[in-house]
Amino acid sequence: MQLEASEIAALIEGKVEGDKTKVVKNAASLENATDSDLSFLANLKYEHLLYKTKAGIVIIADNYSLKENIPAVIIRCSNPYLSFGKILEHFSKSVIKQKKGISANAQINKVELPKDCYIGDFTYISNTATISENVKIFPQVFIGENVKIGPNTIIYPGVKIYDNTIIGADCIIHANAVIGSDGFGFAPLANGSFHKIPQVGNVIIEDNVEVGANTVLDKGTLGATIIKKGSKLDNLIQIAHNVEIGENTVIAAQAGVSGSTKIGKNCMIGGQAGFVGHITIAPFTKINAQSGVSKTVKKEGKALTGSPAFDYIENLRAQAIFKKLPELEKRVSELEKLSDSREKT
């Protein structure tokens, strides 16, 4: 894979300073880059590395003023981090696009597959599954009955997709994710044991969703568990039965969402956050890492932290008071002693 400076600038709507024909073959950090690599500067914490880098091309911000000349070709743009990400996406998609063909070791039964699909070794596709054009399915994937996978979706190795799951276009499902497993539904019996409640719903993943490695999306008890378009789920997340995740919501690793909870659009949820079941989270809510959300959030745009989670600013104030509790306790004890001594006299 090779790109000239002029091609990179066109992809990110940037402006080249230097040799427009300069070619790079890979991408790397400022400190590890060589003359054939593309790099970028977005965080000024790493500014010093810009003047030491051996990168052939560096993407920087429009308004950044160089303190001294550097040998690299410069491409200026409005958002270096996002622009660098677009180039990485261009590199990776070019590699994945090259993957075509159906492995002789795959079991695809009677499914008709478009010519531009890729099916890896030891993948199993059920008879009634529907696979759209340009889908890439890596080795050792299981795809159950009546599963539908939209165009341009990528399914990485070891993913298990249970019956009746619907996955939209341009999705990415990372390794060993499980889509459509049973929800955690058990009725307690008089003798102390539990009776399993059948889970007969499904999972619906809309377009442009990314699901991280080892993440689990349980199917609905009745109806669907829904991940709406543009949402991004990190690794090791548990999404329970009948949960709804709103458009463009992002959830970091090891978070857990209990059954029938509905999270609005454009929410940002930190790692290891937990949600009780049957609550609703308003759009644009921000949940700090390791927070425990136990109540419905009605007002849009709130920031919450702590367990139980409450307003972020109020929580910081509470933490400041909490730090002073030993000192306050000491002062109260001294006042009590002073009061006792005065009463005796």
N, C-alpha and C positions, 0 to 999 in steps of 0.2 A: 504494500500500500504506500503510495507516494502522493504528496500534495505540495504544490507550489504556494508561495506566500500569497500570490494574487488569488488563488483558488480558496485559500483559507479566509482571506479578507471578504471574498464574495459570500461565503457561507455564513459569516457572522456579521456582515454589514460593517466591516472595519476598514481602516485606512493604513496602507503599508508605508513604512518609513525605511527605505533601504532597497535592497535588491528584490524586485517583485518575482524574479524567477528562482529564488532560493527554494530548495526542495528539502522537505523533512519526511522521514519514513515512520517515525514513532513519536510517542509523547512521554514526557518524563518530568519529574520535579526539577526545580531550578538547581538544586545541589547535585543531582545525579545525571542531568541531561548532558548529551554530547552534541556535536555539530549537526548530527542528522535528526535531532529531536526537537519537538515543539514543547514549550513550557509557558507558564503564565505567572503573573503577579496580581493577586487580588487582595491579600491581607498585608498591610504595611509592616506587620510584625516580621515578615520575611524579606523586607526591602533590601537588606544588606546582601542577600543571596543573589539579587539581580545583577550586582556589580562584580560577582565572582563566577556567574554561570557560564558554561560552555555551550548552552543551547544555541541552535541555529536560528530559531525564531521564537520570540517571546511576545505574548499577548499582554498588554497593559491597558489601564484606563485612559479614556480620552483626556482627562484633566490632570494626569500624573506628569510632573515635571522631572525630567532626568537630571540628576545631580552631576553626572559625568557621562561621557560617551561610552557605549558598550558595543562589542563586535557583533552582537546578534541583530538580525532584522527585527524591527519593531512593528507590531500591528496594534493599532489603537482601536478601542471599542467602548461602548457604554457600560458593559458588564463583563469583565474578564473571566470571572468564575463560570457564569452561564455559557459564555462563548466557548471556553475551553471544554466544557461538558458537551456542547454540540459537536465539537470536532471529535471528541472521544466516541460519541455516539456514531458519527460518520465512519470512523475507523472500524468499530465493532460490528456495525450493521453490514459493512462491506465483507467482513469475514464470514458472518452468519449467512448472508445471502448466497454465498458460494456453496453452502450445504444443500444438496439435492439428492434425491434418490431414495429408494426403499431397501433397507437391509434384507438380505435373504434370511436372516435370523429373526426377523420380526414376524409376529402373527397378527395379520390384519383382517383375517376372515373374508367377508364379502364386501367390505367397505370400498367404495370408489374414491380414489384419492387424486386430487389435481396433480398434474405433472411436475409442478414446481415445489411440491412438498418434500420434506426430509423426514424419514422415519428411521431411528437408530436401532442398533442391535437389541434384541430381546424385549422390544416394546410389544404390548398386547393392546389391540383395538377391537372392541366388541362389534358385533354384526350391525347394530343399529346406530352406531355413532356417526356423526357428521363432521367431517374435517374440511375446512375451507381452504382457499388458495393461499399459497406461500406460508403455510404453517410449518414450523420446525419442531419436531418432537425427538428429543434426544433418547439415548438408550435407557432401557429398563423402566419405561413409563407404563402405567396401567390406565386404560380408558374404558369406563364402564358403559352399560347399555344406555342408549338415548342421549349420550353426551353430545353437545354441540360446541365446536370450537371455531371462533371467527377468524377472518383473514389476518395474516401477518403476526399471529400470536406465536410465542416461543415457549415451549414446555421443556424445562431442563431435566437432567437425569433423575430417575427415582421418584418422580411425582406420581401420586395416586389420585385419580379423579373418579369418584363414585358415580353411580347411575344418576341420570337425569340432570346432571350439572350443565349449566349454560355459561360459556365463557365468550366474551365479546372479541372485538377486533383489537389488534395492536397491544395485546396484554403480554406480560412476562410472568411466568410461574417458575420460581427458582427450585433448586434441587430438594427433593424429599418433602415438599409441601404435600399436605393431604386435603383434598377438596371434597366435601360432602359426606364425611363420616357422621356417625350417629351423634345427636345431641345428648347431653347428660340428663336424661329424664327417667326417674325412678319413683314409684309410689310406695311409701312406707306401709308395711303390713303390721297387723296386730302382734305377730310373733317376733317382731324386730327385724325381719328380713325386708328386702325391697323387690318390687315387681317392676320389670323393665317396661317402659312405655314405648311402643313402636314409634320410630321417627320416619314419617312418610313424605316429608317435604323435599326440598332440594336447595342448591346454592345457585345464585345468579351473580355472575361477575360481569359488569358492564365494560365498555370500551376503555382502553388505555389505563388499565389497572396493573399494578405490579405487586406480586405476592412473594415475600421473602422465603429463604430456605427454612424448612422445618416448621413453617407456619401451618396452623390447622384451622380450617373453616368448616364448622359443623353444619349439617343441613337442618332445615326447619323441621320442627315437630309436625306442624301443618303449615303449608305455605313455604315461603322461601327465606333463606338468609341472603341478604343483598349487599353487595359491595358496589357502590355506584361509581360512575365514570371518573377517571382521573385520580382515584385514590391510590395511595402508596402504603403498603404494609411491609414492615421490616421483618427480620428473621425472628423465629421463635415466638410468634404471637398466637394467642388462643381467641378465636371468635366463636362464640357459642350459638346455639340454635336461634333462629329468627331475629338475629341482630341485623340492623341496617347501618351501614357506614355511608355517610353523605359524600357528595361529589368533592373531589380534590382535598379530601382529608388525609393527613399523614399520621401514621402511628409508628413509634419507635419500638425497638426490640423488647421482648418479654412482657409486653402489655397483655392484659386479659380483659375481655368484655363478656359479661354474663348474659344469659338468655334474654331475648326480647328487648334489649336496650337499643335505643335509636340515637345515633350520633349524627349531628347535623353536618352541613357542608363546610369545607374550608377550616376544619378544626385541626389543631396541632397538639399531638399527645405524646408526652415523653416516655422514655423507657421505663418498664416495670410499673406503669400506672395500672390501677385496677378499677373496674366498674361493677357495681352490683347490678342485678337484673331489673328489668321493667322500669327503667328511667329514660329520660330524654335529655340530650345535651344540645343546647342551642348552637346555631351556626357560629363560626369564627371564634369558638372557645379555645383557650389555650390551657392545657393541663400539664403541670410540671412533672418531672420524673418521680416515680415512686409515690405518687399521690393516690389516695383511695377515695374514689368518688361514690358517695352513698345516696345522693339526692339529685333530683332533676335540676338542671341548670336552665332557667327560663330566659335570662337576659343574654342577648348576643354580645360576643366580643369580650367576655369576662376572662380573666386569668386566674387560675386556681392552683393551690399547692397544699401539701400536707395530707395527713390521714387522721381524721376525715378531712377531705379537701375543702378549703374555703378561700375567700379572696386573697390574692397573692400579697398585696400591700399590707392588709390586716395581719396576715400570717407573719410577715417579716417583723412587724411591730410586736407581735406576740412573742416571737423568738428573741427579740431584744430584751423584753421583760423577763422571759424565762432565764436568760443568762444571768440576770441580776438577782434571781430568787435566793441563792445562798447568802448574798450580801444583805438582802432585805430581811431574810429570816434571822440573821445575826443581829440586825438593828432592832427588830421586834423583840427578840429575846432580851436584849440589853434594856429596852424600854420597860419590859415587864418586870425585870429585876429592879430597875429604878423605881417603878411604881410600887412594887412590894415593899421596898425599903422605906419609902415615904409613908406608906400606910402604917408600918410598924412604929414609926416615930410620932 
